[in-house]
Amino acid sequence: MKRMKYTIVGVIGFLIGMCVLTDINENLGTVFILIAISWIIYRKISKRKNKEVVPELTREKQEHYHEAGMSDKEIVFFRTTLSETKGQIDQLEKNFYNIPKLNAINLRYDTLKVAKAMFKEIVKEPKKLHLADKFLYTHLPNLVEMTNKYADISNHEIKSKETYDTLNNSIGAIENVSRLIIEDYENFVSDDIEDLEVEISIAKQNANKEAFKHNISDDQEEL
């Protein structure tokens, strides 16, 4: 997207420069026309790319979102947000696998696994999107940005002491955000865990009651 934008700007600048070197008065109208055409082309390309980023909505998913009580506008916002999140997770995966030290952090904290699990939970319960705001808008984007910069700096052929210090400090910061993402996931599924614990407790109580009744029945048969 940025490359296309810079290309169009460059073409426009070149055309304007050519007009200045020749006869600007005669070609000014042509310049404005070319600028307008270039802008229209850029807008169309941008819209086409945006549509390609968000996958087509299947009927099954649409029914899932409607059953969750979401309006069509909410569905569009939700899918756009999650599409950006998926792109960030994909980039994070590349950074982890391309840099051994980053992958070591990933293996230590299961960062990528947790991020993908968080993504699945949000899709499963879209009405809880607001509970994932720190993950979606702060922690995950920050982690992607930090790993991007770490990857760029680590690829420098010549590194000074300051460079190594920066890399070491970055490792600590990346680990901290990885822990925050784990907390995000734990907080998001906490209600499910509590519900499961309640169900287990009820199941145990019922099992104990059945066992107690069975014991009484056995005693009565012996009498």
ZIJOLIN-V25179 format. One record per pair of residues at least 24 apart in sequence whose ideal C-beta (glycine too) atoms are under 8 Angstrom apart, sorted by the first residue. I is the first residue (numbers start at 1). GAP is how many residues later the second one is. D is the distance in whole Angstrom. If there is no record, write none. Layout:
i->(I & I)
gap->(GAP & GAP)
d->(D & D)
This chain:
i->(1 & 1 & 4 & 4 & 4 & 5 & 8 & 8 & 8 & 8 & 11 & 12 & 53 & 53 & 53 & 54 & 54 & 54 & 55 & 64 & 65 & 68 & 68 & 68 & 69 & 70 & 70 & 74 & 78 & 78 & 81 & 81 & 82 & 82 & 82 & 85 & 85 & 85 & 85 & 86 & 88 & 88 & 88 & 89 & 89 & 89 & 89 & 91 & 91 & 92 & 92 & 92 & 92 & 95 & 95 & 95 & 95 & 95 & 96 & 98 & 99 & 99 & 99 & 99 & 101 & 101 & 102 & 102 & 102 & 102 & 105 & 105 & 105 & 105 & 106 & 108 & 109 & 109 & 109 & 109 & 110 & 111 & 111 & 111 & 111 & 114 & 114 & 114 & 115 & 115 & 117 & 118 & 118 & 118 & 118 & 121 & 121 & 121 & 122 & 128 & 131 & 131 & 132 & 132 & 134 & 134 & 135 & 135 & 135 & 135 & 139 & 139 & 139 & 139 & 140 & 142 & 143 & 143 & 143 & 143 & 146 & 146 & 146 & 146 & 147 & 150)
gap->(45 & 48 & 38 & 41 & 42 & 37 & 30 & 31 & 33 & 34 & 27 & 26 & 30 & 31 & 34 & 25 & 26 & 29 & 28 & 62 & 61 & 57 & 58 & 59 & 58 & 56 & 57 & 52 & 48 & 51 & 48 & 55 & 37 & 40 & 41 & 34 & 37 & 51 & 55 & 33 & 52 & 53 & 56 & 26 & 27 & 30 & 51 & 53 & 57 & 48 & 51 & 52 & 55 & 49 & 52 & 53 & 55 & 56 & 51 & 53 & 48 & 51 & 52 & 55 & 53 & 70 & 45 & 48 & 49 & 72 & 66 & 69 & 70 & 73 & 72 & 67 & 66 & 69 & 70 & 73 & 72 & 32 & 67 & 70 & 71 & 67 & 68 & 71 & 25 & 66 & 68 & 63 & 66 & 67 & 70 & 64 & 67 & 68 & 66 & 60 & 56 & 57 & 52 & 56 & 46 & 50 & 46 & 49 & 50 & 53 & 38 & 41 & 42 & 45 & 41 & 35 & 31 & 34 & 35 & 38 & 24 & 27 & 28 & 31 & 27 & 24)
d->(7 & 6 & 7 & 6 & 8 & 7 & 5 & 8 & 7 & 5 & 6 & 6 & 5 & 8 & 7 & 5 & 6 & 5 & 7 & 8 & 6 & 7 & 5 & 5 & 6 & 6 & 7 & 8 & 5 & 6 & 7 & 6 & 7 & 7 & 7 & 6 & 8 & 6 & 7 & 7 & 5 & 6 & 5 & 5 & 6 & 6 & 7 & 5 & 7 & 8 & 6 & 5 & 6 & 7 & 4 & 6 & 8 & 5 & 7 & 6 & 8 & 7 & 5 & 6 & 8 & 7 & 6 & 6 & 7 & 7 & 7 & 6 & 6 & 6 & 8 & 8 & 7 & 4 & 7 & 6 & 8 & 8 & 4 & 6 & 8 & 6 & 6 & 5 & 6 & 6 & 6 & 7 & 6 & 5 & 6 & 7 & 6 & 6 & 8 & 7 & 7 & 6 & 7 & 6 & 8 & 6 & 6 & 4 & 8 & 8 & 6 & 5 & 5 & 6 & 7 & 6 & 7 & 5 & 7 & 7 & 6 & 6 & 5 & 7 & 6 & 7)
